[in-house]
Amino acid sequence: MSQGPLMPKATAVWLVENTSLAFEQIADFCKLHPLEVKGIADGEVAAGIKGLDPITTGQLTRDEIEKAQKSPSYRLKVAVSKVKLPEVKRTTKGPRYTPLSRRQDRPNAILWLLRNHPELKDAQIIRLVGTTKSTIQQIRERTHWNSSSLQPMDPVTLGLCTQIDLDFEVQRAAKDRPAAVAGEAGASLLPAEVSTAEAEPELEDHRPGGREERLDADSVFAKLKGMRRTDEDDED
């Protein structure tokens, strides 16, 4: 069965008024009963309806109408539009549908995500388990009506999302996280010379009345030589 016109009665009115087509031909094209078409011709049906020209709307051609007028047994065919409209595709995904049997597990899955992946944003959790921002906030602040009974459960195990979806959101959150400050990443290692020098205790000379100074090998030997010379001078 061929497709009929957009406005069948209005088209039938125009064909009755402007062509010599048989009632059966108009009825077949407009998907009406022949008696309805006869009623339109008699003014008993579709009174007040303005006729719609199927030629201007691209539903029929003049050649098609003339061919049908010459042969009462010919059946009109809807003209094929030469303009192809692009197929409309959905570019955004709608909210994830969660079966009724699993909706009671969503709070447990949210708790699991908050504990194991705190880097996830609320929008990412909503995409994964199909919840609302207010529910996430209640579970985070422990104001949810069933907080005392909630247990963290993996949403993948619960069937609320796939492992691929979870990994994708975790990786996205890791990329969005700002780089760690160098000072917060931990102190950098110092050269061995510096660390060993700082670790060695300073040798000090605590002479009565003398000032404290750091001693090394050369200074010790120099002082010993000076003491020996003083002893030799005293013996002489």
C-alpha positions as CSV (number, residue, x, y, z in Angstrom):
1,M,0.0,0.0,0.0
2,S,1.4,3.3,-1.1
3,Q,1.8,6.2,1.3
4,G,-1.0,8.8,1.2
5,P,-0.9,12.6,1.2
6,L,-0.2,14.6,4.3
7,M,-3.7,16.1,4.6
8,P,-6.0,13.5,2.9
9,K,-9.3,15.3,3.1
10,A,-7.9,18.7,2.0
11,T,-6.1,17.0,-0.9
12,A,-9.3,15.2,-1.9
13,V,-11.2,18.5,-1.8
14,W,-8.7,20.0,-4.2
15,L,-8.7,17.0,-6.6
16,V,-12.5,16.9,-6.7
17,E,-12.6,20.6,-7.5
18,N,-9.7,20.9,-10.0
19,T,-9.6,17.5,-11.8
20,S,-11.8,15.0,-13.5
21,L,-10.4,12.0,-11.6
22,A,-12.8,9.2,-10.7
23,F,-14.0,9.0,-7.1
24,E,-12.2,5.7,-6.8
25,Q,-8.9,7.2,-7.9
26,I,-9.1,10.0,-5.4
27,A,-10.2,7.7,-2.7
28,D,-7.3,5.3,-3.4
29,F,-4.8,8.1,-3.4
30,C,-6.1,9.9,-0.3
31,K,-6.8,6.6,1.6
32,L,-10.5,7.5,2.0
33,H,-13.7,5.6,1.2
34,P,-15.2,6.3,-2.2
35,L,-18.4,7.3,-0.5
36,E,-16.5,10.0,1.4
37,V,-15.2,11.4,-1.8
38,K,-18.7,11.4,-3.3
39,G,-19.8,13.2,-0.1
40,I,-17.1,15.8,-0.7
41,A,-18.3,16.3,-4.3
42,D,-21.9,16.6,-3.0
43,G,-20.9,19.1,-0.3
44,E,-22.0,16.8,2.5
45,V,-18.5,15.9,3.7
46,A,-15.5,18.2,4.6
47,A,-17.6,21.3,4.5
48,G,-15.4,24.4,5.1
49,I,-12.1,22.5,4.5
50,K,-9.9,24.4,2.1
51,G,-8.4,22.4,-0.7
52,L,-4.7,21.6,-0.6
53,D,-2.8,21.5,-3.9
54,P,-0.8,18.3,-4.0
55,I,1.3,19.7,-6.9
56,T,2.7,22.6,-4.9
57,T,3.4,20.4,-1.9
58,G,5.3,18.0,-4.1
59,Q,3.0,15.0,-3.6
60,L,1.8,14.8,-7.2
61,T,3.0,15.9,-10.6
62,R,0.8,17.3,-13.4
63,D,1.9,14.5,-15.6
64,E,0.7,11.9,-13.0
65,I,-2.7,13.6,-12.8
66,E,-3.1,13.8,-16.6
67,K,-2.1,10.1,-16.9
68,A,-4.8,9.2,-14.3
69,Q,-7.5,11.3,-16.0
70,K,-6.9,9.5,-19.3
71,S,-7.2,6.1,-17.7
72,P,-9.9,5.6,-14.9
73,S,-8.2,2.3,-13.8
74,Y,-4.9,4.0,-13.2
75,R,-3.9,4.5,-9.6
76,L,-2.1,7.7,-8.6
77,K,1.4,7.4,-7.1
78,V,2.9,9.8,-4.6
79,A,5.8,11.6,-6.1
80,V,9.2,10.8,-4.8
81,S,11.0,13.8,-3.3
82,K,14.3,14.6,-5.0
83,V,15.6,16.3,-1.8
84,K,17.0,13.8,0.7
85,L,16.8,15.1,4.2
86,P,19.8,14.1,6.4
87,E,19.1,11.6,9.0
88,V,18.8,13.1,12.5
89,K,21.2,11.4,14.9
90,R,21.3,11.8,18.6
91,T,24.6,13.5,19.5
92,T,24.1,13.3,23.3
93,K,23.3,10.3,25.4
94,G,20.2,10.4,27.6
95,P,20.3,9.5,31.3
96,R,21.4,6.0,32.0
97,Y,18.4,3.7,32.6
98,T,18.7,1.6,35.7
99,P,16.4,-1.4,36.2
100,L,14.0,-1.2,39.2
101,S,15.6,-4.3,40.8
102,R,19.0,-2.5,40.9
103,R,18.0,1.0,41.9
104,Q,18.2,0.1,45.6
105,D,21.9,-0.7,45.1
106,R,22.8,2.8,43.7
107,P,23.5,4.3,47.2
108,N,26.0,1.5,47.9
109,A,27.7,2.1,44.6
110,I,27.9,5.8,45.2
111,L,29.5,5.2,48.6
112,W,32.0,2.8,46.9
113,L,32.9,5.5,44.3
114,L,33.3,8.2,46.9
115,R,35.7,6.1,49.0
116,N,37.7,4.5,46.2
117,H,37.7,7.3,43.6
118,P,37.3,10.6,45.4
119,E,38.8,12.3,42.4
120,L,35.6,11.7,40.4
121,K,33.3,14.6,39.9
122,D,29.5,14.5,40.7
123,A,28.7,14.6,37.0
124,Q,30.9,11.5,36.4
125,I,29.2,9.6,39.2
126,I,25.8,10.6,37.8
127,R,26.8,9.2,34.4
128,L,28.1,5.9,35.8
129,V,25.2,4.9,38.1
130,G,22.3,7.2,37.0
131,T,21.8,9.1,40.2
132,T,21.2,12.7,41.2
133,K,23.6,15.3,42.6
134,S,21.5,15.7,45.8
135,T,21.7,12.0,46.5
136,I,25.5,12.1,46.1
137,Q,25.7,15.1,48.5
138,Q,23.6,13.3,51.1
139,I,25.7,10.2,51.0
140,R,28.9,12.3,51.2
141,E,27.6,14.2,54.2
142,R,26.0,11.1,55.8
143,T,22.6,12.6,55.8
144,H,21.0,10.0,53.6
145,W,18.0,8.4,55.1
146,N,19.7,4.9,54.9
147,S,23.2,6.0,55.8
148,S,23.6,3.6,58.7
149,S,22.8,0.6,56.5
150,L,24.9,1.5,53.4
151,Q,27.8,-0.7,52.4
152,P,30.3,0.2,49.7
153,M,29.8,-2.0,46.7
154,D,31.5,-2.0,43.3
155,P,29.1,-0.6,40.6
156,V,30.6,-2.9,38.0
157,T,29.8,-5.9,40.2
158,L,26.3,-4.6,40.7
159,G,25.8,-4.2,37.0
160,L,25.2,-0.5,37.1
161,C,28.0,0.3,34.7
162,T,30.8,-1.5,32.8
163,Q,34.4,-1.7,33.7
164,I,35.2,0.2,30.5
165,D,33.0,3.1,31.5
166,L,34.5,3.2,35.0
167,D,38.1,3.2,33.8
168,F,37.2,5.9,31.3
169,E,35.8,8.2,33.9
170,V,38.7,7.5,36.3
171,Q,41.3,8.3,33.6
172,R,39.4,11.5,32.7
173,A,39.4,12.6,36.3
174,A,43.2,11.9,36.5
175,K,43.8,14.1,33.5
176,D,41.7,16.9,34.8
177,R,43.4,16.8,38.2
178,P,46.0,19.7,38.5
179,A,49.7,18.7,38.6
180,A,51.1,18.4,42.1
181,V,53.2,21.3,43.4
182,A,56.9,20.5,43.5
183,G,57.1,21.4,47.2
184,E,54.2,19.0,48.0
185,A,55.8,16.1,46.1
186,G,58.5,15.7,48.8
187,A,61.9,17.1,49.4
188,S,64.5,16.5,46.7
189,L,67.6,14.4,47.4
190,L,70.7,16.4,48.3
191,P,74.2,15.6,47.0
192,A,76.2,13.1,49.0
193,E,78.8,15.8,49.9
194,V,76.2,18.1,51.4
195,S,74.3,15.4,53.3
196,T,77.5,13.9,54.8
197,A,78.9,17.3,55.7
198,E,75.7,18.2,57.5
199,A,75.6,14.8,59.3
200,E,79.2,15.1,60.6
201,P,79.4,16.6,64.1
202,E,81.6,19.7,64.5
203,L,84.7,19.3,66.6
204,E,85.1,22.2,68.9
205,D,87.8,23.3,71.2
206,H,86.3,24.1,74.6
207,R,89.4,25.8,76.1
208,P,88.8,27.8,79.3
209,G,88.5,31.4,78.2
210,G,89.1,30.5,74.6
211,R,86.7,30.9,71.8
212,E,85.1,27.8,70.3
213,E,86.4,26.9,66.8
214,R,86.3,24.0,64.5
215,L,89.4,21.8,64.4
216,D,90.8,19.9,61.5
217,A,93.9,17.7,61.1
218,D,96.2,20.5,60.0
219,S,95.3,22.8,62.9
220,V,95.8,19.9,65.4
221,F,99.3,19.1,64.1
222,A,100.3,22.8,64.1
223,K,99.2,23.2,67.7
224,L,101.1,20.0,68.7
225,K,104.3,21.4,67.1
226,G,103.9,24.7,68.9
227,M,103.5,22.9,72.2
228,R,106.7,20.9,71.6
229,R,108.7,24.0,70.9
230,T,107.4,25.6,74.1
231,D,108.5,22.6,76.1
232,E,112.0,22.5,74.6
233,D,112.4,26.2,75.3
234,D,111.4,25.6,78.9
235,E,114.0,22.8,79.4
236,D,116.8,25.0,78.0
